[in-house]
Structures are given as structure tokens and as C-alpha cells.
Amino acid sequence: MMQNIVIGIVGGSGSGKSSVAIELQKYFGEKQAIVISQDSFYNDHSHLTRKEKDLYNFDSAEALDLPFYVKSLRELKTGNQIQIPNYDFVNSVRLSHTSLVYPKKFIIAEGLFLLTDLDLQMELNYSFFIDVSEETRLKRLVYRDSHERGKSYDEVVERCTRIVFPMHEKHIEPYKFKATNILKGEMSLSTIVEKIIWQIDINS
């Protein structure tokens, strides 16, 4: 059976987790590595009105099906292929079609709650917290949500002030010291990936 290595990429919203995970996958190659994002495991919220969705706390663990995420990682680790959900962030709904994912040597998990949730934490061989200032994360979230999710500048700032940053301080920041290493997210992607690879190499 293939010996998997599960690498967790953790950090607050707007920290660049997805970019780091994708860059790490490029380093290993797609034949050797797969990215499994926590974002794929959001619960379906099609029953909510648009106004309710705008007020909903998507930065809480309750917004996600974390047990399903844990189960999916375990299935990959045991050599089984899985079907992961696809999520529409513009309309906040889980799509009807899924994506077939095959096990790879390197399983790169990325998300907010990899260290907060004990079951997720236990599935990781390594974990790296991408530490980024609130100011930088806000700039990134404004750009992402305005270009990809149809939000205005004011909508993003209001949501960050009301939900994202308070939830980060309460549920994400306190757990960063459980990571294998804390990396400054303002470094270049290539430098971050080099530091991750170095950490894995010295422990292998």
C-alpha cells in the first residue's frame, strides 16, 4: 500500500492557503500530489434567502461538514478513491455533481479548521500555519470576493469586521502554535514552499 504523507496548510481567510497548496502540488507534480480543500465541504445553504446568506457566518465550523472532510482524508490514506463535493460560492450552494479524486503520495489538505478540529489535526503528518497580517488579508479578501463572488468593497469590509476577523481571533489564531511550523505569508510562494519541503525532508 502507498505510504501517504498528509500536509496541512492552515491560516485565516485571505492568508493565501489555497495558493500555497497549489504551488506545493506543482512542486510535487500532479501525479504525486492532490489538494483537498476544506472549502469543498461547505454544507448546502440553498434553503437560505439572499439576505440570510449575507448575514450567515461562513467562518464557523458549523457551516462545514467537517466529519465528511475527515472521512474523505481517511479514505484517501487507505488507498481508496473518493467523490468530493463542489461548492458554488456565488450562490452558497453545494452543486449536484461531485469530483472523483484518486489517492496520491502527497495529500495536501488546506483550510481554516485543520488545527482547531482535533479529528482533522490527527490526520496530518505535517501542518503549516500561514501567518498574515489582518491588513493584508483584508486586501486579498476584497480582491477575491469582488472578482470571484460578486461582492462590493463595502460588503467585504462589513463582513470581515463583523464575522471574519472576530472568528479568526477566537477560533483560528489560538491554534496556530499546534502547527509543525508557522510561516510568514508575506514571503514569496516559492520561499514558503521551500521552507515546507525543507521541514518535510529533515523529518523523513
Residue pairs with C-beta under 8 A, 6 or more apart in sequence:
1 78
1 79
2 79
2 103
2 105
3 105
4 76
4 77
4 103
4 104
4 105
4 106
4 107
5 105
5 106
5 107
5 125
5 126
5 200
6 73
6 77
6 107
6 108
6 109
6 123
6 124
6 125
6 126
7 24
7 106
7 107
7 108
7 109
7 124
7 125
7 126
7 127
7 128
7 196
7 200
8 109
8 110
8 114
8 115
8 120
8 121
8 124
8 126
8 127
8 128
8 179
9 17
9 20
9 21
9 24
9 108
9 109
9 110
9 114
9 127
9 128
9 130
10 17
10 110
10 111
10 112
10 114
10 115
10 127
10 128
10 129
10 130
10 172
10 176
10 179
11 17
11 112
11 129
11 130
11 131
11 132
11 172
11 185
12 112
12 132
12 137
12 164
12 168
12 172
12 173
13 59
13 112
13 137
13 141
13 160
13 164
13 168
14 132
14 136
14 137
14 138
14 139
14 140
14 141
14 144
14 164
15 130
15 131
15 132
15 137
15 140
15 185
16 130
16 132
16 140
16 185
16 189
17 110
17 111
17 130
18 37
18 39
18 110
19 189
20 110
20 128
20 130
20 189
20 192
20 193
20 196
21 35
21 37
21 108
21 110
22 35
23 189
23 190
23 192
23 193
24 33
24 106
24 108
24 193
24 196
25 33
25 34
25 35
25 106
25 108
27 33
27 193
27 197
28 105
28 106
31 104
32 104
32 105
32 106
33 104
33 105
33 106
33 107
33 108
34 76
34 101
34 102
34 103
34 104
34 106
34 107
34 108
35 108
35 109
35 110
36 69
36 72
36 73
36 76
36 84
36 101
36 107
36 108
36 109
36 110
37 109
37 110
37 111
38 64
38 66
38 69
38 109
38 110
38 111
38 112
38 113
38 114
39 87
39 89
39 111
40 84
40 85
40 86
40 87
40 99
41 64
41 65
41 66
41 68
41 69
41 72
41 84
41 85
41 87
42 58
42 63
42 64
42 65
42 85
42 87
42 92
42 94
43 63
43 64
43 65
43 94
44 93
44 94
45 53
45 56
45 63
45 92
45 93
46 91
46 92
46 93
46 94
48 56
48 92
53 92
54 155
54 159
56 63
56 92
57 63
57 163
57 167
58 92
58 163
59 112
59 163
59 164
59 167
59 168
59 171
60 167
60 171
61 113
61 116
61 117
61 171
64 113
66 113
66 117
66 119
66 120
67 119
68 85
69 111
69 120
70 117
70 119
70 120
70 123
72 82
72 84
73 107
73 109
73 120
73 123
74 123
75 81
75 82
76 82
76 101
76 103
76 104
76 107
77 103
77 107
77 123
79 103
80 103
81 100
81 101
81 102
81 103
82 100
82 101
83 98
83 99
83 100
83 101
84 98
84 99
84 101
85 94
85 95
85 98
86 94
86 95
86 97
86 98
86 99
87 93
87 94
87 95
88 94
88 95
89 148
89 149
90 148
90 149
90 150
109 120
109 123
109 124
111 120
112 171
112 172
113 120
113 171
113 172
114 120
114 121
114 124
114 127
115 121
115 127
115 129
115 175
115 176
115 178
115 179
116 171
116 172
116 175
121 127
121 178
126 180
126 196
126 199
126 200
126 203
127 178
127 179
127 180
128 179
128 180
128 181
128 182
128 183
128 196
128 199
129 176
129 179
129 181
129 182
129 183
130 183
130 185
130 192
131 176
131 182
131 183
131 184
131 185
132 184
132 185
132 186
133 186
134 165
134 168
136 185
136 186
138 156
138 157
138 160
141 156
141 160
141 164
142 153
142 156
142 157
145 151
145 155
145 156
146 152
146 153
146 156
151 159
176 182
180 199
181 195
181 196
181 199
183 192
183 195
183 196
185 192
187 195
